[in-house]
Every structure is written in C-alpha cells, then in structure tokens.
C-alpha cells in the first residue's frame, strides 16, 4: 500500500525537478538557494527510477508520468553535461545525468514517436559515454519509428532532429559510426530521398570508408545505397 501511495507523488516530484532545473537553465553558477532546491528536487530521481524498475510498480509508475514533461526535462541533459546548466556539484551532475539517461531508456519506448525522436536527437548531442548510450537508444527508437510513422512524419522528424548529428557520429571512434549507420539505413529503406547531402553525411561516409577494412559489409552496403555521384 505504501509503495502504491508513493506512486501518486511522481507527478509532484517531476514538477519539482523541472522547476528547479529551469531556474538554473543556461546559468553556470547557481546561487545558494538554487543549489539547495536542486539538491532537494534531484534527490527524488533515484526514487522515481526505482519505482519504474520495480516489477510490481513499473506499469503504474509509467501511467502517471507526463511524458511531455519528461521530454522537457531530458532536453536539459546536454546543457547539464556541458555545464551551461550548472548544478553546483560535479557529483550531483554525474548522478543526475546517469539517472536521467536510465529514465530515458525506460520511458522512450512508451513515448509517442513524435515525443521520442526530438528527445533522443537532442540527447545524441551529449559527449562521451552519455552519447554512446543516447545513440544506442536512437537506434531502437528508429527501428520503431520506421514502422509507426508515415513517410512525411518520419522525414520531418529525422531531418529536423537526428540528421544534424549523424555526420559527427560517423567521424567518431567506434562503435558510433556503426550505430549511426544503423540509424540511417532503415530510414533510407523507406525514405530514399532523405537529404543526407544537406547534413554532410555523404562526405562523412566517404571519409569513414578511407579508414575501414574493405570487407566491412555494413559500410559497403551503405556506400551502395547512398546517392554518390
């Protein structure tokens, strides 16, 4: 009974998280009051994560989360990592980023594609290990989106939110180039006119091909698929 009662507090907890983060958005140095609010609000994130990963509670927990609100919170992740949105403590930054990425992994499949694609495209602008996690989530989101969205929706969402970060992924260290190809290839199957050249993806792929083993099948297949001239 107590656990189920706690579920009713999830919307309030997320309200507090969102409000505290918005107060310091694009501010590198929160003041003492803001730091106190951040510590108090963000300390609830592990509790929310626990309820989402608890088998008896997860479905109920998902049902009370406002996914639009969670998307708004997740959009702040790159700024938190870069320090543009300061949390006042490196440990708090690390804990918050780790928990928010875990929340995204659980909740993205339960978002609409219209919510998920912009959110994951933004998360893919993170750096380091966080980007690796985000790109893997983008692969899964794309596998779902190509079967759910019509071609017009798919083209608009991916052109606006995902293609702009693909070029950089292709020029990163492994496994990001392969993951980037796993995002683009399903899109090309249903959207052969996808404007890859406009985002430097064709050029990046040519650069990638200079450094890979000729036997790398996925790159050879991609090269055959792209409109190179």
N, C-alpha and C positions, 0 to 999 in steps of 0.2 A: 504493500500500500504506500509506504514511504517513497519508494523509488518512483512509482507512478505519479505521486504528488509532485515530485521534483520535476517531472516532465513538463508540468504546466508552467514552470518558471523559465523554460528555454527561451520563449519569445522575449521575456523581460531581460534575460541575460544578454541576448544578442542585441537588444536595443542599447544596453549599456556599453557593450563592446563597440558598436557602431558609433555611438555618440562620443565616446572617449577618443576613438581614432580620428574622427572627423575634426575634433578640436585641435589636433596636432598635425593634421594633414598638411604636407609641404612646409612643416616647421621642424627644423633640425634639433632644436633645443627646447623641449617642453619646460614650462615653469614647474615649481614645486607642487602646486595644486593639480596641474595636469598630470604630472608623474604619479601622484597618489591615486588619481582617478584611473589612470591606465593600469597600474598595478592591481587595483581592486577589480576592475572590469575584466582584464585579460586573464586573471587567475581563474575565471569561470570556464575558460575554453577547454581545459582538460576534462572538466566535469561533463560538458556537453559532448565531447568526444567519447568519453566513457559510456554515456548513455546510448550513443549511436553505434557503438561496437558491442554493446550488451545484447545478446540474442533475444532475451525476453522483452527488451525495451526498444530495440532499434526501429521497428516499423512505426511505433507510436511516436518516437522521437522525430523521425523523418516527417511525419504527418503534421507536426506542429511548427516546423521550421519554415519561415518565409524565405523561399529560395531567391526571390528578387533581392531581399535584404542581404542574404548571404553572398550573392554575387557582388553587391556593392562593397561588402567587407573584403572579399577576396581581391577586388580590383586595387586595394591599397597595398597588397603584398609586395609588388616590385618597389614601391616607394619606401616601404619599411626596410627592405633589404638594402637598398641604396643609401639609406639614412636620410633621404629627403623628408620622410615622415619619421621624426625621431621619437623613440620610446624611452630614452634616458638611461638605458642599461643594456649592454651587449648580451647579457644572459637573458633578459626579457625578450630581446629581439629574436634570439635563437629559439627560445621556447615557443614564442608566438608564431614564428614562421613555420616551425615544424608541425605545430598543432593545426594551423590553418591549412597547410598542404594536406595533412591527413584528413581534415574535414572535407576538403575539395575532392579527394579521392573517393570518399564515401558518398558524397552528395551529388557529384556531377552526373552519374547515371540516372538520378532521379529528377534532374532538371530537364526542362524542355531544351531542345537543341538551340532554340533562339536565345535561351539563357546561357547554355553551356559553352557555345562556340566563342562568343565575345569574351567570356570569363577566362577560358583556357588560353585564348590567343594572348590575352594580357599577361597571364601567368608565365607564358613562354618567354617573356622579356626578362624574367629573372636570370640570375647568373649562377654558375657553378652547379652544385648538386641539386639545388632547387629547380634550376632549368631542366635538368635531366628528368626529374620527377614530372614536371609540367609537360614536357614533350611526350613522355610515355602516356600521360593522361590524354593528350591531344590526339595521339594515335587511336586510342579507344573511342574517344568522342567522335572522331571522323568515321570510324567503322560503323558507328550507329547513325551518324548524320546522313551518310550517302544513301541509307535505306529508308530514312524517315522524311527528309525534306525534299521538296520538289526542286528541280534544277535551278529555277530562278532564286529561290531562297538560299540554296546551297552556294551558288555563285556569289550572291551579295554578301553573305556572312563571311565566307572564306576570303573573298577579295579584300574586304574591309579589315578583318581581324586576324587572319592567320598568314596569308601570303606575305605580308610585310616582314615577318620574322623568319621565313623559310630560308632566305639567302644566307643569313648569318648562321643558321643551324647547319647548312650544307658545308660551311667553311670551318666548323668547329671540329674538335677532336672526337674520335669515335666514342660512343655509338651514335652521337647525334646526327651525323649525315644519313645513316641508315634509317633512323627513326623519321627524319624529315622526308625521306623518300616514301616511307610507309604512310605518311600523311598525304603526299601529293599524288601518288599513283592511283589510289581509289577515286580521288577527285577527277583525275583525267579520264578514268573509265566512263564517267557519266557527264563530264564537262570537258570535252576535248579542246574547246576554245578558251579555256581558262587563261587569263592574261599573265602567263608566267614571265614573259619578257619584261613586262612593266615593273616587275619587282626584282629584277636581276637574277632570277632563279636559273635561267638557261646559262648565263655566264658563270654562275657559281658551280653549276653541274659540270661544265667543261673544265673548270679548274679542278674540281674533285676528281674527274676522270684521269687527270695527269698523274695522280698520286696513288691510284688503286691498281690492284692486280687485274690484268685483263680478264681473268677468269671470274671476277666478281659479277655474278649473274644479275643481281638486282640493279647494279649501275648500268650494265649493258642494256638491260630491258628498258630502263628509264631513258637512256640515250636514244634508243629506237623510237620511244614514244613521244619525246619532246619535238617540237616543230623547229628543229635546227635547219638553218639554210646557209 
